[in-house]
Amino acid sequence: TVGGHWGAQVKKCGLDGIILTGKSDTPVYIWINDENVEIRDASELMGLDVFETSDRIKSITDSKAVVACIGPAGENQSKIAGIMIGGNETRAAGRGGLGAVMGSKNVKAMVAKGTKSANVYSRDSLKDLLKDFLPVLNANTKGLHDFGTAGGVQGVEANGDLPIKNWTLGDWADGAEKTCGQNLDYLGITVSHHACYACSIRCGKDARVDIGPYKGAVGHGPEYETCAAFGANVLNDNIEYLVAANDICNRMGLDVICAGNATAMAMECYERGIIGKTDTEGIDLAWGNGPAILDFLLKLAKKEGIGVIFGDGVKDAGEKLGGLAKEFAIHVKGLSVAFHDPRAFTSMAVGYATANRGGCHLENLSYFCESGAFPPSLFGFNKPLSKHSDENKAELAVIMQNLMNVYNALGLCKFLIRGKTGPETIAAWINAVTNWNLTGEELMLIGERLHHIKRIYNNRIGISRKDDYLPPRLQYHDRKTGAAAGLLPNMTKLLTEYYQIRGWDSEGMPTVEKLETLDLTNI
């Protein structure tokens, strides 16, 4: 699920989705203009970065077209490459190596421009529902509007939720103050706001790059995850280098979460003597070294030099380096863990461990509930939640995973949660669009079925309880300082309760009885 405007343009072309099969013999891009679809030669686009690719394609198709493309990282089939949407106002389908998949098919870009309207059963009903909803949403997302997700850095740090120095430290208040959205605004680095399609929040920020190889450029500014990736987790409190690192990831087509974790892991390996300047070709990967971060990211995208080791993410790097290096690879099921620490909010611990695609915060998002941003009573959860206890956390994770499956299937932005959006509200929207008669309870059942379908697929390729675990650092390492000092998740308790609630057996596989209740026995 990705923001921006590309999905809306695909819908305006009369399409609900696009499936690519096979592989092109030569580099191509796909031009979709209403009902017309062309596969065009992209030889001259190869090697261009995301911004250059988008500008070049729009100049030969339509200036109002929206481009989804890969950068050099995707061309090099880096497992941490994403599909980047919208040129320099970049939104990223970053996780899971989608850019590598697109690159493996020799597809440089998919471009859409449409003029059709979506079918809506009752536009008047939908407008009436939104009239009541939007004021609540806007009132509760003012911080996002003003500073973007980067405005949350200090609050996250104050909760003990911010990963610091490759997930080893517990507090970094001064650094958080220097690397947050408020400081970007104060320093005048944020130059404008932009929105995803038809959104009133306008959380997107354009930032000026003041340092590094692309000095003077303007592009999508750092999100929270980027600030954590190239701020706290690598001990860099220079926000200019943080912005430049964000710009390089967007240009090269790198997922910032995976690239940030890879940078932190490389710095820890460098500190401990596992790699040295011979391996890095002279790059001094000392903690907080801004120029070194930029040089390292370019190596990652090109998979050159030290990028050969780290260019496919931390799991692969740990396997290549072996030994103690594996301890520094913070991932679940191969996917780098997003920058919300499960030692602060332990519902996230079981959420990460059981997430169908690995260390993804957006499959669960239960830290919203534990931090008070979203009252779980909206979906009928009224049990007590204590930061210092694992009680009720597995149940919260189950419910939030079901809800997030609904959001993902509908293409809804997770920030709508800030508008106190429960299942009944979403069901009412769906009914206005489709003339269905869904209830909130039925919608949550759909979310549960979706989660099980994905789990069944994972079971069939060999994933089970043996894979539902956190890296040792997040399970056993007490950071000793900060708001989450002394907190560690009891994974045995959490997983056992989670499986019981889900109706799975002790190996993490749905039982026949559970699949029968969900009408999933024949898939």
Secondary structure, 3 states (H helix, E strand, C coil): CCCCCHHHHHHHCCCCCCCCCCCCCCCEEEEEECCEEEEEECHHHCCCCHHHHHHHHHHHCCCCCEEEECCHHHHCCCCCECEEECCCCCEEECCCCHHHHHHHCCEEEEEEECCCCCCCCCHHHHHHHHHHHHHHHHHHCHHHHHHCHHHHHHHHHHCCCCCECCCCECCCHHHHHHCCHHHHHHCCCEEEEECCCCCCCCCEEEEECCCCCCCCCEEECCCHHHHHHHCHHHCCCCHHHHHHHHHHHHHHCECHHHHHHHHHHHHHHHHCCCCCHHHHCCCCCCCCCHHHHHHHHHHHHHCCCCHHHHCCCHHHHHHHHCHHHHHHCCEECCEECCCCCCCCCCHHHHHHHHCCCCCCHHHCCCHHHHCCCCCHHHHCCCCCCCCCCCCCHHHHHHHHHHHHHHHHHHCCCHHHHHHCCCHHHHHHHHHHHHCCCCCHHHHHHHHHHHHHHHHHHHHHCCCCHHHCCCCHHHHHCCCCCCCCCCCCCCHHHHHHHHHHHHCECCCCCECHHHHHHCCCCCC
